[in-house]
Amino acid sequence: MISIKSPREIEKMRAAGRLTAQARALAGSLVRPGVTTLEIDREVRKFIESHGAKPSFLGYGGYPASVCASVNEVVIHGIPNHRKLEEGDIVSIDVGAYLDGFHGDCAATFPCGEVSDEARKLIEVTRQSFFEGIKFARVGQRVSDVGHAVQQYVESFGYSVVRDFVGHGVGSKMHEAPEVPNYGAAGHGARFQPGMVIAVEPMVCAGDWHVRVLGDRWTTVSADGSLTAHYENTILITDGEPEILTDPGEG
């Protein structure tokens, strides 16, 4: 069942969203050669907890860290570790914060130092595909209209959209109904109503869309080893334009 948030709940979600966006920005500012993803994870956890919140991901389904830090061919769910980032890497940071009973959820891919033109373009297309998708996150449109727009935009650049993982509703639980795929035909799924809150999160591969999960049961990589990028915000459906609760600022 899709929950419709009350004005009071929306205010709480705005606060959780702001904090989550700040945590993502902090993580992005730390991405540079020589830094480990474990160091980024520790700083983000410290930041979230210093604001009286909890990292949404820590312990979720047994996940061992506060952020997902996915490097290069890792699409999502990369577990922070001691590997030092290198010039030219691209790093997808996915983070959630649980504040006053509600979650925020957002992600972005950051360049580590100077990256290739190919990598930079992949990051930009993935980010823009989110904004192409949410043009359809309006009252009366259907959930699949968002994913259709994402897929059309991504594939126009010769990239592909991951199909094994999708966006989702967000609220007092980190994953709620409805599922929000980033692909498929338009005109399907629930109709958007004011007060719905969803996470739209394109996951894009430079090559084929197939992925595989490694032995740790979390780390998910492109099956062909191609570069990948991820971009996500939590959004509120309103009577007009959707409101980005995890406001990306400079992105």
N, C-alpha and C positions, 0 to 999 in steps of 0.2 A: 504494500500500500504506500502510495506517495504522500508524504506529509506536507502540509501547507503551513508555513511558519507564521506565527502571530507577530504583530509589531514588536512586542517585547522580545520574542525569540530572535527576530531579525536584528535588533540592536545588539544582542549578545553575539550573534554571528558576525556582525560588522567588527566587533572588538577582537574576536578570535581571528578573523580574516586579516585585520591590520597587523596583528602580532605575527601571524604566519608569513605574511609578505615581508615583514621586516627581517624575519629569520632567513628567508630565502635570499634577501639582499645581502645580509651579513655573510652567508655562505658563499655567494658569488664574489664578494669582495676578497675572500680568502683564497680563491682559486688562482694559483700562480705556481711556476716551476719550483720544485723542492718541498712543497707542502704536501702532507699526506691527507687522504680523505678522512682518516681517523681523527686528525687534528681538527678538521672542519666540523666533524660530527661532535666533538667535545665542546667546541665553542658554541655551536648552535644549541646544544642541550643546555649549556650554562645560561645562555641568553633567554631561552624560553622559560626555564625554571626561575630565573631572576624576576620575571614578570608574573609570577604566581600561577603559571600554566604548566602543563605537562606535554612532552613530545608525544604526539598522537601515535607515532609508529613504534615507539619503544615497547617491546613486549607484545605487540599486536600479532597474534597468530604465531608467537614465538620469535618475531623479528628482533635481532639483538642490538639494534642501534636506533638513533634518533632521526637520522636522515637516510635516504637512499642516495648513494653517490655512484653514478653509473658512468664509466669512462669509455669513450670511443665506441666500440661495437656493443657495449652493454647498453641495452635499451632502458631497462628499469630494474629496480630492486638490487642494485649493486651494494654489497655490504662494505662499509668503510673499513679500510685496512692500512697497513704500514707502507704500501707502495707510494713512492714519491711521484707526484705529478711531474710531467715533462712538458717542455715547450712543444706546442702543437697539439697537445691533447684537447679534447672537448669533454666537458664534465656536466652531466645532467644531475641536478640536485632537486630531490623531491622531499618536501617537508610538510609536516602537519603540527598544529598546536591545539591543545584541548584546554579551553578557558571557560570557566563559569558554566560548564555543562554542554558546551558546543565546540565543534571542530572547525578549523580552517584547513585547507589543503591546496598546495600549489607547487609548481615545479618550473624549472627553466634550465636551459643548457648554456654553459658559460665557456668561452675560449680560455685556454691556459697559455698566456703569452701570445705570440704571433702564431696564427693557425693558417692552414691552407685556404685558398679561395673556395675550394669545394666545401670544406668544413663550415666556413662562414656562411655560405649560401644555404647550406642545409639548416643551420641554426635559424637563419632569417625566415626561410620558407616555413619551417615548423612553427615558429612564433606567429607568423602572419596567418597561417591556416586556422589557428585558434580564433583570430578576429574575424576571419571569413565565416567560420562556423557560427559564432554567436550573433551574427547579423540575423539569424533565423531563430534565436532564443527569445521569442516574443509570444505574447498571448495569441492563441489560435493556431500557431505553428505546431508541428509535431516533433517529437524528440529526434526522429531519424532525419529530419530536415537539416539539423546541425551537422551530423556525421556525413551526410551526402555532400554538403558544401565543403567540409574539410577534405574529403577524399578527392573531389573534383579539383580543388586547388593544388593539393600535394601532387597528384598524378600529372598535372599539367607541366610540372618541372621534371618529370621522369622518376620521381621518388615513389615510395609505396608506404601505405599505412598499415601498422600492425593490427591484426584482427583478433589475436588471442586475449587481448586485454582492452578494457573500455573505461570510459568515464562513468560517473555514478552520482546519485544524490548524496548530499552531505547534510548533517544536522547534529543531533545528539549522538548519533553513531557516525563513524567516519565513512562507512559505505552504506548507503540507503538506496531504496528504489527512487527513480528508475535507472537501469543501465543506460549509458549514453555512448553508443558505438561511434567510432570515427570513420565509418564507411557504410555503404549500403544505399539502397534506394530511398528517395524522399517519400513522405506521406505515410509513414508508419509510426506506431508507438503512441504514447500518451500525448495529449495536447497540453501545451504549456499553460499554466495558470499563475496569476500573481501569488507570490509567497512561496513558490517552489525554489529550492536551492540545489544547484547541480555543480559538479566539477567537470569541466570540459578539458580533455587532456590528450591532444594529438601526440602519438608516438610514431615517429617517422624513420624509415630506413632509406639510405641512399641506394640500396640494391633491392633485393626481393623482400617481401613482407614477412616471410616465415621466420619464426624465432624458436629457440630451444632454451630450456631451463637447466642450469648446471647442477652438479651433484650436491651443492649446498641447499638446493630446493628453493632458492630465492633468485640468485643472479640469472637474469634473462638476457640472452645475447642474440644478435642477428644470426640466422643460420648460415648465411654466406660470408659472415665476417665483415660486412659493410658497416660504415659509420652510421650512427643513429643519433637522433635528437628527440627531446621531450619538452613540451610546454603545457602548463596547466594553470588555471585559475578557478576559484570558487565563485560562482555568479548567482545573483538573485534575479528571478523573473519579476518584472514590475509591469505596470500598465503601459509603459513605454519601452525605452531602451533597457537592456539588461544592465544591472549594476554589478561591477566587479568588486567583490568583497575582499579579495586578496589583491588590492590595487597594485599593479606592477611598477608604478612610478616610471623610472627610466627604462625598466624592462631588463 
